[in-house]
Amino acid sequence: MLKVFTAEAIRTLDRRAAEHGVAPLLLMESAGRGAAAEISAWNRGLATGRVLAVCGKGGNGGDALSATRWLGLAGADVQAVVLGTPHGPTAEQERAFRASFPDRLVAIRRAAELNVLRTRIAEADLVLDGILGIGLAQGARGLARGAIEIVVASGSPVVALDLPSGLVADCGAVPGPAVRAELTLAMGALKPCHLLPPAAGLCGEARVVDVAYPPSVWDEVSPVAHVVDASFCGSLLPRRPRFGHKGTFGKILVVAGAVGMAGAAALCAEGALRAGAGLVHVLCPEPVFPIVAALLPEALVHPGRAADGMLSPEAAAEAVRRAQEMDLVVVGPGLGRGPGPKEVVHALVASGVPLVVDADALFALAQDPSLLRAGHGEIILTPHVGEFARLAAVDPDEAMSDKIRWARGMARSSRATVVLKGPPTAVSGGGDVYLTTTGNTALAHGGSGDVLAGMIGGLWAGGATPLAAAVVGAYVHGLAAELATAGASERAALPRDVVGSLPWAFASIEPEPRRDS
């Protein structure tokens, strides 16, 4: 898995490297040389054309000067514009650039001199953005802001060193003008801004450049999140015993559906079955019982008492009774919002049965958040950003741009596993945060979340831990969307197409049959 580090963690790496005898200038030189190699691999034509580095006076500017010098030594026509007066190793990089390419570097000290940048940038085939790095905590100001605006207005192809200037490393917020890059070269490790929207949308393709930190110093800092991969997810899958049967792989109750939303119950139940659950029961309002039963013959469908097209308050007792015969319950998809669904959700939470809580069940919880603070059984919450914002009483944009922090915080405060849906999806049980980056806009249809809730329930019932079920479910759900649209249109793919791709998505993370006797 790729690890994601905060700005402070990277600063700690720098300090510890220096204490181990690796000077900052050596780190900068390794970063610059690695960046030049990545740029050449990315687009050899641009890398050997007219390259302009726009450099701040700090470490990010030094990385850009080093990378541009290496590109020049490989044959590119290079120039550099330095904003302000460099210090420390960046000043050393400025001297090295001048020595290698006399008369190719211009220093800009005042805003009135920025016209020089406009002239130079108009002649460039490629711009290396080294204006600001991980030290920014708010919108850019002064010379840096002016330079960012010129780079943005130029429309030139941009490679950003570490992160596009104007972004804040530790979240997805964009507090002011910011560069839009086609390629972002993360120095040493990914930062949250490379993954979280809206900032991630300005990063283009993000690649990690190795920096010459002593290997031991990585053990002295902790990542803020992990980007999961197929190998990791495969390691979390529960084994399928050779002589297993439908009782071996778990019994699930799906409490879902209302008039006009019968499909949500069916999609959720099929998601559970496709994730390996042995038996899936569905409790839905009596008026939609025939529809759900017809949509999914593999499930055992039960009609529940109804009022206004939804489960009635009286259905709560039946839901709890059936739940006590199951391994876990998935509640919420298409459930509706009214007195009946609210009573059903409250009763299930109070009963202490293991729960996957989704969609309208999250709405019911948001009406009485004290339920999550009271005693309850194991719970997995699966909100999208809007549902999370309602549940946590936070602005949706803040939840989206800082979802690593919010997912962990909600998991701790609610004593639940939280799946803050993406892209990327952030999963936390209160400790580590796992990001899944699979998926595409095929998932931007009503019903996609219902499938995921069922999948998570199916994996959990089949023997995965709640955290593992959530991580693997989110990863495979996105992977199935990618498979469903391989050679096809994302806009035209529906949740049932994603469901149909799940057997192949699961197969891709299981390198060989995993069967025990």
Number of C-alpha atoms within 10 A of each C-alpha: 14 14 16 24 21 22 17 14 18 19 14 16 20 18 15 19 21 17 11 13 10 16 15 18 19 16 21 26 22 21 27 29 21 22 32 24 18 19 21 15 11 14 10 13 14 17 26 20 17 19 25 29 30 28 30 29 22 22 26 27 32 31 33 34 36 28 29 29 28 22 24 22 14 14 13 20 20 24 26 28 25 23 26 16 14 20 14 13 22 26 19 16 26 25 15 15 23 18 11 14 17 11 11 15 19 15 18 19 13 11 14 10 13 18 13 13 22 15 10 17 24 13 12 20 18 21 26 28 31 30 32 29 24 23 16 16 12 13 16 22 13 9 20 23 20 16 27 25 14 17 25 16 11 15 12 18 18 26 28 32 30 32 34 35 32 28 32 29 26 25 25 28 22 19 15 14 18 22 24 27 26 17 24 28 29 23 25 20 20 26 28 25 28 30 23 25 23 18 26 25 16 24 29 19 15 20 20 17 24 18 20 16 21 14 8 10 16 16 8 10 16 13 18 19 26 19 19 20 17 18 13 15 21 16 13 16 22 20 15 18 13 10 9 13 12 12 11 16 25 22 23 31 29 31 30 32 33 27 21 12 19 24 23 25 35 31 27 35 37 28 31 33 22 21 30 23 28 21 23 25 20 29 26 33 28 20 21 22 20 15 16 28 20 12 15 16 11 14 23 16 24 16 18 23 19 21 18 14 20 29 34 20 20 15 24 21 14 14 24 20 13 15 26 16 12 18 18 23 30 31 33 30 32 27 30 25 16 16 15 23 29 25 18 27 27 17 18 24 22 16 16 16 21 24 27 27 26 27 23 24 27 23 23 23 19 19 12 13 16 11 15 18 11 12 14 19 17 16 24 30 24 27 25 20 22 17 20 28 19 17 19 17 12 14 13 18 16 15 22 26 24 19 29 27 17 22 26 25 18 22 21 16 12 22 20 24 27 32 32 29 24 23 20 24 28 28 33 29 24 19 15 15 25 27 32 26 19 20 23 16 16 22 23 15 13 11 21 23 26 29 27 29 33 34 33 32 39 34 28 31 29 26 20 19 15 23 22 24 27 30 26 28 29 31 26 28 30 29 25 28 28 22 18 25 21 10 8 11 11 17 13 11 18 20 23 15 16 25 24 18 21 23 15 15 23 23 13 16 20 16 11 8 9 12 12 10 7
